[in-house]
Amino acid sequence: MKPWPLLLPAGLSFTGLLLLLSMATAADAPGHPGRDLLTGPQVTLEATWVGLRRERQGVGILLLAGHADSQGIEGAGTSGAAVDRRGAKPMDPRMRDELFWNRKIRDAVVRQGQERALNISGYEPNALTILDENDPRTNWSVGRRHHDAGGYALEIHFDAYGPDGYGSGLIPSLRRAPSRIDESLALNFGRYPLQFRGGLGAPRRGISILEIGKLEGNLEARLRDPASQDAVIEALAHRIIEALEQGLNAPPPTLSSQLGGSGSDPRGKDHRTSPEDG
């Protein structure tokens, strides 16, 4: 598997740099529990899992953009509130807005991680529509191979807007016990139940899913605004990298009790925001 080639973004203006610093601060320090100044509400479903497993030293981290291979078919991701509710033009007519932002965040996370000497890479299927979910080029196939080889795979998503979405949070892989990386991401973004929607296709293949936030409101507006877009992407990537590093280096968490139930999602499946089950 070849890492997806990544390019450095265009240089930020002085105003953009200041905005980046403020965004990074907001991303590092949520205003109050359950809601973040940048990413909005966190998921509130009951989830009692705790990530205890330590990843091996120098574990390879693979970043995937959710829905990268399912455009125009079921599981294409959300178009976002701006497009669906206000009639805005898609960021790229070839794809849903969620994939457009998933790719931007993936690339920024990989670039920042490599700058900080993490063993991290990204993958791009190079085909927006792959009908066979078991095709060796799909996110699921590549992520599963990476997981089975001992790596950590993380797929980036934005959640559906309105009542169909739950908010930011981490859905851990179901093929191994949750790791300290999963725990760190959950502490930073929120915690989905292990069996969210009965067990999604990506987690069943060893891929953890990170929902950045619902694609609406302040988050979507700042992403779409040319004056703040780069700063927001860099701030979100910074927050993810910080969580990954904390998870790699964290001491074992202290537990007051054993794990309880994993929680569930009473509303069933919604393929607009997460990969379909397979």
Backbone as CSV, one residue per row, in Angstrom:
resi,resn,N_x,N_y,N_z,CA_x,CA_y,CA_z,C_x,C_y,C_z
1,MET,0.845,-1.198,0.000,0.000,0.000,0.000,0.871,1.235,0.000
2,LYS,0.589,2.158,-0.894,1.368,3.377,-0.978,0.663,4.506,-0.243
3,PRO,1.384,5.299,0.554,0.760,6.451,1.221,0.247,7.421,0.173
4,TRP,-0.859,8.062,0.478,-1.422,9.090,-0.391,-0.503,10.296,-0.390
5,PRO,-0.048,10.744,-1.558,0.856,11.897,-1.591,0.160,13.158,-1.137
6,LEU,0.782,13.879,-0.238,0.177,15.051,0.372,0.991,16.291,0.049
7,LEU,0.294,17.392,-0.173,0.945,18.656,-0.479,0.740,19.628,0.661
8,LEU,1.725,20.440,0.936,1.576,21.475,1.956,0.551,22.495,1.499
9,PRO,-0.310,22.995,2.399,-1.283,24.003,2.018,-0.608,25.328,1.724
10,ALA,-1.317,26.167,1.008,-0.798,27.512,0.751,-0.591,28.236,2.074
11,GLY,0.390,29.135,2.114,0.699,29.852,3.351,-0.470,30.687,3.841
12,LEU,-0.661,30.652,5.143,-1.740,31.418,5.726,-1.343,32.887,5.852
13,SER,-2.320,33.757,5.756,-2.074,35.177,5.992,-1.874,35.412,7.485
14,PHE,-1.430,36.621,7.845,-1.261,36.943,9.263,-2.589,36.798,9.996
15,THR,-3.668,37.269,9.364,-4.994,37.124,9.981,-5.340,35.651,10.141
16,GLY,-5.014,34.858,9.116,-5.284,33.431,9.191,-4.514,32.751,10.303
17,LEU,-3.263,33.153,10.498,-2.457,32.580,11.568,-3.047,32.891,12.940
18,LEU,-3.499,34.133,13.115,-4.138,34.486,14.379,-5.394,33.664,14.598
19,LEU,-6.162,33.479,13.510,-7.381,32.685,13.616,-7.047,31.244,13.940
20,LEU,-5.985,30.732,13.333,-5.560,29.373,13.617,-5.245,29.192,15.094
21,LEU,-4.528,30.148,15.674,-4.199,30.055,17.092,-5.459,30.043,17.948
22,SER,-6.421,30.894,17.608,-7.660,30.936,18.389,-8.456,29.660,18.203
23,MET,-8.469,29.114,16.972,-9.182,27.872,16.715,-8.541,26.715,17.469
24,ALA,-7.207,26.680,17.468,-6.515,25.605,18.174,-6.824,25.652,19.662
25,THR,-6.885,26.857,20.214,-7.231,27.007,21.627,-8.641,26.509,21.888
26,ALA,-9.576,26.887,21.003,-10.958,26.435,21.156,-11.043,24.922,21.023
27,ALA,-10.267,24.363,20.076,-10.304,22.923,19.871,-9.711,22.176,21.051
28,ASP,-8.706,22.748,21.706,-8.074,22.089,22.838,-8.907,22.193,24.112
29,ALA,-9.751,23.198,24.212,-10.454,23.448,25.473,-11.935,23.708,25.220
30,PRO,-12.773,22.643,25.191,-14.208,22.836,25.010,-14.778,23.800,26.044
31,GLY,-15.773,24.607,25.617,-16.335,25.622,26.495,-16.975,25.041,27.742
32,HIS,-17.724,23.952,27.570,-18.295,23.255,28.723,-18.612,21.840,28.282
33,PRO,-18.741,20.904,29.235,-18.918,19.500,28.884,-20.075,19.297,27.924
34,GLY,-19.850,18.496,26.892,-20.907,18.157,25.950,-21.006,19.073,24.751
35,ARG,-20.274,20.192,24.748,-20.340,21.101,23.617,-18.998,21.801,23.440
36,ASP,-18.584,21.931,22.173,-17.308,22.536,21.846,-17.553,23.794,21.036
37,LEU,-16.732,24.823,21.259,-16.927,26.097,20.571,-16.792,25.957,19.062
38,LEU,-15.977,25.023,18.600,-15.758,24.859,17.171,-16.581,23.724,16.580
39,THR,-16.548,22.564,17.202,-17.181,21.389,16.609,-18.633,21.189,17.033
40,GLY,-19.112,21.968,18.001,-20.515,21.877,18.381,-20.787,20.782,19.398
41,PRO,-22.008,20.248,19.422,-22.383,19.270,20.450,-21.667,17.941,20.272
42,GLN,-21.372,17.309,21.400,-20.853,15.949,21.392,-22.009,14.959,21.489
43,VAL,-21.761,13.746,21.048,-22.751,12.688,21.148,-23.133,12.477,22.611
44,THR,-24.414,12.200,22.851,-24.884,12.002,24.229,-25.433,10.595,24.464
45,LEU,-25.242,9.675,23.516,-25.678,8.299,23.714,-24.865,7.648,24.833
46,GLU,-25.492,6.722,25.551,-24.791,6.045,26.646,-23.657,5.182,26.095
47,ALA,-22.480,5.364,26.617,-21.319,4.579,26.210,-20.401,4.412,27.413
48,THR,-20.093,3.181,27.779,-19.338,2.932,29.007,-17.988,2.262,28.750
49,TRP,-17.614,2.083,27.488,-16.316,1.462,27.210,-15.181,2.413,27.590
50,VAL,-14.050,1.835,27.898,-12.837,2.602,28.196,-11.679,1.960,27.434
51,GLY,-10.887,2.760,26.754,-9.751,2.245,26.002,-8.553,2.001,26.902
52,LEU,-8.199,0.742,27.118,-7.098,0.375,28.015,-5.896,-0.206,27.271
53,ARG,-6.122,-0.740,26.092,-5.065,-1.480,25.394,-4.000,-0.526,24.854
54,ARG,-2.770,-0.851,25.108,-1.663,-0.024,24.624,-1.238,-0.501,23.244
55,GLU,-1.143,0.414,22.291,-0.646,0.065,20.966,0.855,-0.187,21.049
56,ARG,1.350,-1.027,20.135,2.776,-1.330,20.144,3.595,-0.080,19.812
57,GLN,4.839,-0.068,20.236,5.729,1.057,19.997,5.884,1.300,18.499
58,GLY,5.715,2.540,18.083,5.866,2.894,16.677,4.756,2.390,15.788
59,VAL,3.585,2.094,16.340,2.476,1.562,15.549,2.190,2.464,14.344
60,GLY,1.923,1.844,13.213,1.562,2.608,12.028,0.116,3.075,12.112
61,ILE,-0.100,4.366,11.916,-1.441,4.955,11.956,-1.868,5.276,10.530
62,LEU,-3.021,4.768,10.127,-3.545,4.992,8.779,-4.789,5.862,8.857
63,LEU,-4.798,6.975,8.115,-5.941,7.894,8.065,-6.710,7.679,6.772
64,LEU,-8.019,7.529,6.907,-8.923,7.336,5.777,-9.975,8.439,5.775
65,ALA,-10.420,8.836,4.588,-11.507,9.807,4.457,-12.805,9.043,4.256
66,GLY,-13.730,9.181,5.192,-14.994,8.464,5.094,-15.741,8.757,3.807
67,HIS,-16.317,7.715,3.209,-17.126,7.804,1.982,-16.293,8.092,0.737
68,ALA,-14.979,7.880,0.811,-14.116,8.207,-0.323,-14.387,7.349,-1.546
69,ASP,-15.039,6.197,-1.357,-15.267,5.286,-2.475,-16.749,4.974,-2.700
70,SER,-17.652,5.795,-2.136,-19.084,5.478,-2.212,-19.924,6.654,-2.710
71,GLN,-19.380,7.488,-3.571,-20.135,8.621,-4.081,-21.139,8.161,-5.143
72,GLY,-22.341,8.732,-5.051,-23.390,8.403,-6.002,-24.131,7.122,-5.700
73,ILE,-23.805,6.463,-4.592,-24.486,5.244,-4.191,-24.843,5.349,-2.708
74,GLU,-25.500,4.319,-2.179,-25.842,4.327,-0.761,-24.572,4.439,0.073
75,GLY,-24.629,5.299,1.084,-23.459,5.497,1.928,-22.531,6.581,1.436
76,ALA,-23.079,7.579,0.693,-22.236,8.636,0.113,-21.870,9.720,1.110
77,GLY,-22.502,9.738,2.292,-22.220,10.787,3.263,-23.207,11.932,3.142
78,THR,-23.124,12.863,4.057,-24.059,13.988,4.069,-23.591,15.124,3.169
79,SER,-24.558,15.820,2.578,-24.241,17.009,1.777,-24.038,18.237,2.642
80,GLY,-24.466,18.178,3.900,-24.353,19.313,4.798,-25.572,20.215,4.726
81,ALA,-25.769,20.986,5.789,-26.942,21.858,5.873,-26.904,22.977,4.837
82,ALA,-25.723,23.487,4.526,-25.625,24.603,3.582,-26.179,24.206,2.214
83,VAL,-25.854,23.028,1.745,-26.316,22.561,0.439,-27.782,22.155,0.504
84,ASP,-28.136,21.322,1.473,-29.478,20.762,1.519,-30.541,21.751,1.987
85,ARG,-30.193,22.611,2.917,-31.197,23.515,3.490,-31.180,24.911,2.889
86,ARG,-29.996,25.370,2.445,-29.912,26.752,1.974,-29.564,26.860,0.492
87,GLY,-29.442,25.727,-0.172,-29.221,25.747,-1.601,-27.842,26.183,-2.036
88,ALA,-26.843,26.079,-1.161,-25.479,26.441,-1.539,-24.927,25.431,-2.544
89,LYS,-23.951,25.861,-3.330,-23.305,24.955,-4.265,-22.383,23.999,-3.509
90,PRO,-22.325,22.737,-3.928,-21.371,21.815,-3.300,-19.938,22.332,-3.438
91,MET,-19.101,21.993,-2.487,-17.705,22.412,-2.563,-17.008,21.807,-3.780
92,ASP,-17.419,20.604,-4.163,-16.906,19.933,-5.361,-18.078,19.148,-5.949
93,PRO,-18.485,19.434,-7.190,-19.677,18.788,-7.754,-19.543,17.279,-7.911
94,ARG,-18.354,16.738,-7.796,-18.163,15.301,-7.958,-18.517,14.513,-6.695
95,MET,-18.685,15.206,-5.575,-18.817,14.499,-4.305,-19.683,15.273,-3.323
96,ARG,-20.172,14.554,-2.306,-20.876,15.192,-1.198,-19.883,16.055,-0.419
97,ASP,-20.419,17.095,0.210,-19.545,17.986,0.967,-18.812,17.261,2.089
98,GLU,-19.452,16.256,2.684,-18.763,15.547,3.766,-17.439,14.974,3.281
99,LEU,-17.445,14.302,2.125,-16.199,13.744,1.624,-15.177,14.840,1.332
100,PHE,-15.632,15.963,0.792,-14.705,17.069,0.520,-13.953,17.448,1.783
101,TRP,-14.668,17.599,2.911,-14.018,17.992,4.166,-13.271,16.826,4.791
102,ASN,-13.794,15.597,4.656,-13.071,14.437,5.176,-11.663,14.353,4.581
103,ARG,-11.572,14.595,3.287,-10.278,14.523,2.613,-9.346,15.641,3.094
104,LYS,-9.881,16.839,3.259,-9.072,17.965,3.724,-8.492,17.681,5.112
105,ILE,-9.336,17.158,6.004,-8.882,16.879,7.366,-7.873,15.734,7.357
106,ARG,-8.160,14.678,6.599,-7.213,13.562,6.499,-5.821,14.048,6.094
107,ASP,-5.760,14.828,5.046,-4.474,15.275,4.536,-3.736,16.156,5.535
108,ALA,-4.487,17.041,6.222,-3.854,17.922,7.206,-3.340,17.133,8.408
109,VAL,-4.103,16.127,8.846,-3.660,15.306,9.978,-2.388,14.552,9.624
110,VAL,-2.356,13.960,8.436,-1.171,13.203,8.032,0.041,14.123,7.922
111,ARG,-0.131,15.281,7.312,0.992,16.209,7.169,1.512,16.656,8.534
112,GLN,0.591,17.066,9.427,1.034,17.499,10.747,1.682,16.356,11.519
113,GLY,1.128,15.150,11.395,1.691,14.013,12.095,3.080,13.665,11.618
114,GLN,3.289,13.713,10.307,4.620,13.437,9.768,5.620,14.502,10.203
115,GLU,5.167,15.757,10.299,6.048,16.816,10.781,6.470,16.577,12.228
116,ARG,5.643,15.842,12.979,5.948,15.548,14.382,6.498,14.134,14.556
117,ALA,6.941,13.548,13.436,7.641,12.261,13.433,6.763,11.084,13.839
118,LEU,5.453,11.200,13.665,4.591,10.046,13.881,4.674,9.112,12.673
119,ASN,4.469,7.843,12.910,4.418,6.841,11.838,2.994,6.839,11.284
120,ILE,2.695,7.810,10.432,1.319,8.041,9.990,1.279,8.237,8.486
121,SER,0.238,7.720,7.865,0.061,7.856,6.422,-1.426,7.944,6.116
122,GLY,-1.745,8.372,4.893,-3.123,8.446,4.449,-3.334,7.567,3.235
123,TYR,-4.601,7.260,2.965,-4.935,6.443,1.804,-6.069,7.094,1.020
124,GLU,-5.953,7.064,-0.298,-6.980,7.565,-1.199,-7.293,6.487,-2.228
125,PRO,-8.551,6.044,-2.343,-8.879,4.965,-3.283,-8.677,5.324,-4.755
126,ASN,-8.671,6.631,-5.085,-8.522,7.075,-6.474,-9.668,6.611,-7.367
127,ALA,-10.801,6.321,-6.756,-12.039,6.025,-7.478,-13.180,6.434,-6.565
128,LEU,-13.983,7.390,-6.986,-15.029,7.916,-6.113,-16.177,6.933,-5.900
129,THR,-16.329,5.964,-6.796,-17.396,4.977,-6.654,-16.831,3.585,-6.904
130,ILE,-16.871,2.759,-5.878,-16.489,1.352,-5.993,-17.677,0.547,-5.475
131,LEU,-18.347,-0.166,-6.376,-19.603,-0.819,-6.017,-19.410,-2.000,-5.069
132,ASP,-18.324,-2.719,-5.208,-18.082,-3.892,-4.379,-17.336,-3.475,-3.124
133,GLU,-17.985,-3.562,-1.978,-17.355,-3.136,-0.724,-16.139,-3.970,-0.371
134,ASN,-16.013,-5.158,-0.957,-14.861,-6.015,-0.693,-13.753,-5.859,-1.731
135,ASP,-13.925,-4.925,-2.656,-12.862,-4.618,-3.607,-11.603,-4.248,-2.814
136,PRO,-10.437,-4.739,-3.189,-9.222,-4.469,-2.401,-8.832,-3.006,-2.327
137,ARG,-9.453,-2.141,-3.170,-9.115,-0.717,-3.154,-9.937,0.087,-2.164
138,THR,-11.012,-0.454,-1.632,-11.900,0.332,-0.778,-11.233,0.683,0.548
139,ASN,-11.762,1.737,1.191,-11.317,2.084,2.546,-11.392,0.876,3.465
140,TRP,-12.525,0.173,3.407,-12.738,-0.949,4.307,-11.686,-2.027,4.117
141,SER,-11.373,-2.365,2.852,-10.402,-3.423,2.579,-9.002,-3.005,3.012
142,VAL,-8.610,-1.780,2.663,-7.272,-1.294,3.011,-7.147,-1.133,4.522
143,GLY,-8.196,-0.590,5.149,-8.165,-0.428,6.600,-8.099,-1.751,7.330
144,ARG,-8.840,-2.741,6.828,-8.804,-4.055,7.480,-7.419,-4.684,7.350
145,ARG,-6.800,-4.593,6.183,-5.459,-5.150,6.024,-4.469,-4.454,6.961
146,HIS,-4.617,-3.137,7.078,-3.718,-2.385,7.977,-3.925,-2.836,9.419
147,HIS,-5.179,-2.972,9.831,-5.483,-3.435,11.188,-4.924,-4.830,11.424
148,ASP,-5.154,-5.742,10.482,-4.730,-7.128,10.667,-3.212,-7.254,10.695
149,ALA,-2.519,-6.259,10.133,-1.053,-6.257,10.172,-0.521,-5.614,11.450
150,GLY,-1.418,-5.235,12.349,-1.005,-4.673,13.639,-1.064,-3.170,13.725
151,GLY,-1.627,-2.497,12.719,-1.696,-1.044,12.719,-2.976,-0.502,13.319
152,TYR,-3.038,0.821,13.411,-4.233,1.531,13.897,-4.827,2.298,12.722
153,ALA,-6.087,2.042,12.407,-6.767,2.691,11.284,-7.866,3.606,11.809
154,LEU,-7.916,4.829,11.285,-8.889,5.825,11.713,-9.531,6.466,10.488
155,GLU,-10.864,6.450,10.451,-11.592,7.032,9.334,-12.273,8.326,9.784
156,ILE,-12.052,9.407,9.021,-12.570,10.725,9.350,-13.967,10.892,8.763
157,HIS,-14.882,11.450,9.568,-16.256,11.718,9.134,-16.735,13.048,9.704
158,PHE,-17.758,13.597,9.061,-18.592,14.655,9.636,-19.996,14.081,9.747
159,ASP,-20.673,14.386,10.844,-21.979,13.792,11.093,-23.082,14.547,10.345
160,ALA,-24.225,13.892,10.209,-25.376,14.503,9.548,-25.863,15.708,10.346
161,TYR,-26.444,16.687,9.638,-26.996,17.871,10.293,-28.378,17.556,10.854
162,GLY,-28.862,18.471,11.697,-30.226,18.342,12.218,-30.407,17.130,13.116
163,PRO,-31.654,16.641,13.254,-31.939,15.541,14.181,-31.373,14.202,13.754
164,ASP,-30.938,14.077,12.505,-30.363,12.806,12.066,-28.954,12.584,12.606
165,GLY,-28.296,13.647,13.015,-26.926,13.532,13.517,-26.888,13.528,15.032
166,TYR,-25.788,13.025,15.582,-25.605,12.937,17.028,-24.545,13.895,17.552
167,GLY,-23.586,14.271,16.701,-22.521,15.149,17.143,-21.170,14.468,17.078
168,SER,-20.166,15.150,17.595,-18.802,14.651,17.520,-18.602,13.455,18.449
169,GLY,-17.635,12.619,18.100,-17.333,11.486,18.963,-16.569,10.400,18.228
170,LEU,-16.058,9.451,18.996,-15.237,8.353,18.481,-16.018,7.052,18.575
171,ILE,-16.054,6.304,17.486,-16.624,4.950,17.445,-15.449,3.991,17.283
172,PRO,-15.126,3.195,18.294,-13.911,2.382,18.211,-14.076,1.129,17.368
173,SER,-12.948,0.612,16.916,-12.905,-0.672,16.212,-13.525,-1.764,17.068
174,LEU,-14.167,-2.719,16.403,-14.766,-3.849,17.105,-13.930,-5.120,16.998
175,ARG,-12.813,-5.072,16.305,-12.002,-6.275,16.092,-10.947,-6.476,17.181
176,ARG,-10.708,-5.464,17.970,-9.832,-5.569,19.144,-10.444,-4.713,20.245
177,ALA,-10.010,-4.943,21.468,-10.466,-4.095,22.569,-10.043,-2.654,22.299
178,PRO,-10.871,-1.666,22.710,-10.505,-0.265,22.487,-9.135,0.067,23.057
179,SER,-8.383,0.874,22.325,-7.012,1.208,22.710,-6.963,2.544,23.436
180,ARG,-5.774,2.886,23.902,-5.594,4.181,24.554,-5.696,5.319,23.535
181,ILE,-5.419,5.027,22.262,-5.656,6.050,21.238,-7.142,6.315,21.121
182,ASP,-7.957,5.252,21.084,-9.411,5.426,21.062,-9.879,6.231,22.270
183,GLU,-9.332,5.901,23.430,-9.725,6.593,24.657,-9.389,8.082,24.586
184,SER,-8.182,8.404,24.103,-7.772,9.802,24.015,-8.657,10.576,23.048
185,LEU,-8.965,9.992,21.901,-9.857,10.655,20.947,-11.258,10.836,21.546
186,ALA,-11.723,9.833,22.287,-13.041,9.927,22.910,-13.075,11.020,23.979
187,LEU,-12.005,11.156,24.749,-11.946,12.207,25.761,-11.952,13.591,25.118
188,ASN,-11.405,13.700,23.918,-11.336,14.982,23.225,-12.585,15.302,22.417
189,PHE,-13.229,14.281,21.852,-14.335,14.531,20.926,-15.684,13.976,21.390
190,GLY,-15.683,13.025,22.294,-16.923,12.377,22.692,-16.829,10.880,22.428
191,ARG,-17.787,10.144,22.982,-17.718,8.678,23.000,-19.032,8.079,22.501
192,TYR,-18.973,7.417,21.366,-20.129,6.674,20.858,-20.159,5.274,21.463
193,PRO,-21.319,4.629,21.506,-21.378,3.238,21.986,-20.592,2.302,21.068
194,LEU,-20.086,1.210,21.634,-19.380,0.220,20.829,-20.272,-0.339,19.727
195,GLN,-21.505,-0.623,20.059,-22.423,-1.234,19.099,-23.329,-0.186,18.452
196,PHE,-22.777,0.969,18.140,-23.546,2.031,17.496,-24.152,1.503,16.194
197,ARG,-25.474,1.660,16.077,-26.232,1.158,14.925,-25.965,-0.312,14.640
198,GLY,-25.810,-1.069,15.695,-25.635,-2.503,15.553,-24.239,-2.948,15.178
199,GLY,-23.318,-2.009,15.077,-21.955,-2.342,14.665,-21.747,-1.979,13.218
200,LEU,-21.080,-0.861,12.964,-20.907,-0.362,11.599,-19.863,-1.170,10.830
201,GLY,-19.931,-1.031,9.501,-19.033,-1.791,8.639,-17.570,-1.515,8.908
202,ALA,-17.188,-0.243,9.073,-15.781,0.088,9.303,-15.271,-0.477,10.632
203,PRO,-15.934,-0.222,11.769,-15.447,-0.806,13.026,-15.396,-2.336,12.999
204,ARG,-16.334,-2.974,12.302,-16.289,-4.430,12.222,-15.069,-4.917,11.442
205,ARG,-14.469,-4.036,10.674,-13.263,-4.377,9.918,-11.988,-3.845,10.581
206,GLY,-12.118,-3.347,11.808,-10.940,-2.910,12.541,-10.607,-1.442,12.402
207,ILE,-11.543,-0.639,11.888,-11.304,0.787,11.637,-12.118,1.608,12.622
208,SER,-11.471,2.437,13.410,-12.190,3.367,14.284,-12.692,4.540,13.453
209,ILE,-13.836,5.093,13.848,-14.444,6.223,13.135,-14.438,7.442,14.051
210,LEU,-13.949,8.558,13.539,-14.005,9.819,14.271,-14.992,10.750,13.589
211,GLU,-16.083,11.045,14.279,-17.032,12.057,13.818,-16.532,13.406,14.336
212,ILE,-16.148,14.295,13.425,-15.614,15.600,13.810,-16.694,16.469,14.438
213,GLY,-17.875,16.442,13.851,-18.989,17.255,14.321,-20.082,17.244,13.265
214,LYS,-21.240,17.747,13.617,-22.343,17.823,12.660,-22.031,18.882,11.602
215,LEU,-22.309,18.560,10.335,-21.972,19.473,9.242,-23.077,20.521,9.104
216,GLU,-23.006,21.488,10.000,-24.013,22.544,10.071,-23.461,23.674,10.932
217,GLY,-24.212,24.752,11.031,-23.922,25.809,11.992,-22.552,26.438,11.860
218,ASN,-21.980,26.781,13.018,-20.711,27.492,13.058,-19.584,26.706,12.399
219,LEU,-19.540,25.393,12.641,-18.480,24.570,12.075,-18.509,24.609,10.553
220,GLU,-19.659,24.365,9.970,-19.752,24.362,8.507,-19.513,25.754,7.936
221,ALA,-20.037,26.786,8.594,-19.856,28.153,8.102,-18.388,28.542,8.076
222,ARG,-17.641,28.185,9.108,-16.223,28.526,9.160,-15.411,27.720,8.145
223,LEU,-15.826,26.477,7.918,-15.157,25.690,6.890,-15.387,26.281,5.498
224,ARG,-16.583,26.770,5.240,-16.915,27.288,3.914,-16.391,28.707,3.685
225,ASP,-16.094,29.415,4.732,-15.615,30.797,4.601,-14.143,30.792,4.181
226,PRO,-13.810,31.345,3.004,-12.411,31.345,2.563,-11.463,32.008,3.557
227,ALA,-11.972,32.957,4.349,-11.116,33.668,5.297,-10.711,32.797,6.486
228,SER,-11.494,31.760,6.788,-11.207,30.939,7.962,-10.981,29.469,7.626
229,GLN,-11.223,29.067,6.407,-11.192,27.648,6.030,-9.878,26.963,6.397
230,ASP,-8.751,27.515,5.956,-7.467,26.877,6.232,-7.186,26.800,7.726
231,ALA,-7.521,27.861,8.437,-7.259,27.876,9.879,-8.089,26.822,10.602
232,VAL,-9.337,26.647,10.184,-10.190,25.647,10.831,-9.665,24.244,10.563
233,ILE,-9.306,23.973,9.322,-8.764,22.654,8.981,-7.507,22.365,9.786
234,GLU,-6.604,23.347,9.865,-5.369,23.150,10.617,-5.642,22.959,12.102
235,ALA,-6.609,23.690,12.649,-6.926,23.563,14.072,-7.523,22.198,14.383
236,LEU,-8.417,21.716,13.520,-9.006,20.393,13.732,-7.936,19.307,13.627
237,ALA,-7.065,19.436,12.640,-5.978,18.467,12.498,-5.057,18.495,13.720
238,HIS,-4.761,19.690,14.217,-3.928,19.841,15.412,-4.555,19.114,16.596
239,ARG,-5.844,19.259,16.751,-6.529,18.610,17.864,-6.466,17.089,17.747
240,ILE,-6.630,16.566,16.535,-6.563,15.122,16.333,-5.154,14.611,16.605
241,ILE,-4.151,15.309,16.097,-2.768,14.896,16.320,-2.426,14.914,17.804
242,GLU,-2.860,15.952,18.513,-2.611,16.012,19.953,-3.229,14.812,20.654
243,ALA,-4.448,14.438,20.247,-5.110,13.288,20.862,-4.377,11.990,20.524
244,LEU,-3.925,11.849,19.287,-3.176,10.651,18.909,-1.898,10.523,19.737
245,GLU,-1.176,11.628,19.881,0.069,11.594,20.664,-0.215,11.277,22.126
246,GLN,-1.274,11.852,22.671,-1.622,11.568,24.061,-1.962,10.090,24.235
247,GLY,-2.663,9.529,23.261,-3.025,8.119,23.337,-1.830,7.192,23.227
248,LEU,-0.866,7.584,22.420,0.344,6.770,22.277,1.195,6.795,23.539
249,ASN,1.169,7.905,24.259,2.053,8.097,25.411,1.354,8.019,26.751
250,ALA,0.049,7.811,26.755,-0.717,7.894,28.003,-0.413,6.716,28.922
251,PRO,-0.354,6.972,30.241,-0.257,5.871,31.206,-1.603,5.158,31.282
252,PRO,-1.643,3.965,31.847,-2.920,3.257,31.946,-3.936,4.071,32.728
253,PRO,-5.175,4.212,32.220,-6.194,4.950,32.966,-6.609,4.201,34.234
254,THR,-7.002,4.953,35.246,-7.464,4.367,36.500,-8.953,4.117,36.415
255,LEU,-9.359,2.901,36.680,-10.768,2.542,36.622,-11.298,2.282,38.032
256,SER,-12.489,2.804,38.287,-13.115,2.556,39.583,-13.999,1.314,39.540
257,SER,-14.290,0.835,38.326,-15.125,-0.354,38.187,-14.843,-0.999,36.837
258,GLN,-15.318,-2.190,36.644,-15.173,-2.878,35.373,-16.115,-2.268,34.352
259,LEU,-15.852,-2.563,33.071,-16.677,-2.013,32.008,-18.091,-2.543,32.118
260,GLY,-19.051,-1.689,31.806,-20.443,-2.084,31.767,-20.882,-2.328,30.350
261,GLY,-22.170,-2.104,30.092,-22.706,-2.295,28.753,-22.140,-1.287,27.781
262,SER,-22.188,-1.632,26.508,-21.579,-0.775,25.497,-22.526,0.291,24.988
263,GLY,-23.828,0.207,25.330,-24.774,1.187,24.830,-25.210,0.837,23.426
264,SER,-26.235,1.530,22.953,-26.752,1.273,21.612,-27.420,2.515,21.090
265,ASP,-27.828,2.457,19.834,-28.497,3.570,19.186,-29.941,3.179,18.916
266,PRO,-30.918,3.761,19.614,-32.301,3.345,19.451,-32.922,3.744,18.132
267,ARG,-32.283,4.637,17.353,-32.920,5.125,16.131,-32.574,4.317,14.890
268,GLY,-31.696,3.302,15.019,-31.373,2.486,13.860,-30.358,3.130,12.959
269,LYS,-30.307,2.680,11.704,-29.256,3.081,10.779,-29.604,4.363,10.044
270,ASP,-28.576,5.110,9.694,-28.705,6.285,8.831,-27.460,6.342,7.985
271,HIS,-27.549,5.874,6.738,-26.371,5.746,5.894,-25.858,7.086,5.402
272,ARG,-26.552,8.164,5.699,-26.073,9.465,5.225,-24.852,9.948,5.968
273,THR,-24.639,9.425,7.172,-23.536,9.943,7.965,-22.441,8.934,8.232
274,SER,-22.726,7.652,8.170,-21.724,6.639,8.457,-21.756,5.572,7.387
275,PRO,-20.648,4.824,7.209,-20.617,3.796,6.178,-21.685,2.754,6.423
276,GLU,-22.239,2.210,5.353,-23.260,1.175,5.500,-22.656,-0.088,6.046
277,ASP,-23.470,-0.881,6.690,-23.006,-2.164,7.208,-22.754,-3.097,6.046
278,GLY,-21.806,-3.978,6.229,-21.502,-4.944,5.190,-21.207,-6.303,5.787
